[in-house]
Amino acid sequence: MEREEVIEKVIAVIRDVMDVAQVEIDEDTERQEDLSIDSLDFYSLLGALESNFHIRMPEKELANTETVGDVADAVMRRMEK
């Protein structure tokens, strides 16, 4: 899967998990500042990413991401394992 495809799918997962339908999301959107992901959203997002991409991702790896692009990169690293 190409990076752009992963980014699009990550954005779709974020839109599905969170109430951000009116927010413009791209790879530079900041997970915390722009999307205001709280702890419940964080764990919902983590579970949805694992389910949608058929991966296992440690909490710390997702917590270390800042942007949607960083999340996509973390997903891609997990898909390679």
Helices and strands as residue ranges (DSSP letters): H 3-17, H 39-53, H 59-63, H 68-80
